Amino acid sequence: MNMTGHVVHVHSTIAAPPAQVWDVITDVAHAEDVLRSVSESKLLTEGGYDVGTTWRERRTLFGHHGPEQIQVVESQPQRRTVVEAEVGNDIIRTAYRLTPSGPEATGTRLAMTTTVEMSHRSALSRAMWSMFGGFSYERTRRVLEHDLEDIEAEACRRALAG
């Protein structure tokens, strides 16, 4: 049985081209320097960003605290990437979609969708989520909105520096 706990969707238009935004999103080795919600990030695989790239980071999302191992499960450079982490009995999946915007595609519309899939939880755990999950939903939405702000600031900084 597939049970989705929450789906959080946030988006923003960034005044930097998709290539610059992509570089920020895929620079997982430096996530703790860019994203205020990440306190630690360590790349576990070698090579460039692609399906299979794996890292460990420490952040709070959907009420889960502590280090999580994250893996790229889909990668279409400068257009879309999906990462997922198994946290306890849940799978947390975040999709990033980049769409060129503005005159001559000088900007990027970045949409992030994060879902938590809870099919491996017990009935009691799912019931507790139904009662108290709204609190973690709002906190997670704020974290993702901060991530968008941080990605935008870094992409614009890199665009100006480059």
Protein Blocks (a to p, Z undefined) as FASTA:
>chain_A
ZZdfbdcdddddddbdfklmmmmmmmmmlmmmmmmkbgbdcdfbgcjddehiacddddde
ehiacjdddddfbdcehkbccddddehjbccddddddddedehhlaccddddddddfklb
cfklmmmmmmmmmmmmmmmmmmmmmmmmmmmmmmmmmmmmZZ
